[in-house]
Amino acid sequence: MSEPAAELPISDARDSLADVVSRAHYAGRITYVTRRGQRLAAIVPAEVAEAIERAEDASDVAAARDALTRIESGDTPLPLTDLRDELGL
């Protein structure tokens, strides 16, 4: 069973990093690192991060397959410059 999530100011996290990492690994605890009460990052068990990466990879593969299917069916690909404009990049 995993411990409930915790929040820890960045200065305290720096001083107790080994303990925070151990709790993530052995107890499954997620620790949010904060600055002035605002969450900046999270220290999570490796399995959690790996599961997120697998889900993102699967989503990317599905989107690529969908795009290829649309192109093969006659849709015109969106030019990179148009995509950048659409995304505000």
N, C-alpha and C positions, 0 to 999 in steps of 0.2 A: 504494500500500500504506500502511496506517496504522501509526503507531508504537504500541508496547505502552502500555497504560494506566499512569498514574503516580499517586503520592500526594504531596501537597504540604501542609505545614502552612499554616494560614490566614495567618500572618504572612508567610511566604515568597511565598504566592500574591498577597498585597496588593502586595508589592514588585516582583513580576514579572508582573503581570496581562497586560500587552500581549504578552509572550512566550508566556504560557500560552494566550491567545486565538489568537495566530498559529499556534501548534502545533496547536490544535484545528482551525482553518480549513484550513491548508495541508497538515498531515501527518496529519490525522484522529485525533489523540491525544485520549484521554479522560483528564482529570486530576481525581482525587478530592481535594477540599479537606478537610483534616482538622483536628481540634482534639484535642490529647492522644491522638493515634493513632486517633481515631474519625472515620469518614467523615461529613461534614456535608452536602456537596453535590458536584456534578460539573460540570465545564465540558466540554461535548461539542460536536462539530461541529453546526452548525445542521441539517444534513440528518438527523442522528440524532434530534434533538429533534422535527423536523417529522414524521419517520416514526412516532415514538411518538404524536404528536398525531393523525395520520391513523388509526392503529390504534385509539386510544381512541375517536375519533369514530365509526369503523365499528362498534365494539363497542356504543357507545351507541345508534346507529341500529338495530342488530340487536335489542338488548334492547327498544327502544321498539316496534318492529314486532311482536315476540313478545308484548309486553304488550297491544297493540291487538288482535292475533289472539285472544288468550285472552278479552279483554273481549267481542269480537264473538261469540265462541262461547258466551258466557253466564257466564263467570267474573266474580265480584264483585271490583272493584278494592280494593286494600288502602288503608284510610284513612291519611292522612298521619300522624296521631298514632300509629297502630299501627306504621307503618314506622319512625318515630323511636324508639319503644320497642324495636323489633326490632334497630335499629342502635345502640342505646345513646346516642342523642343527646338 
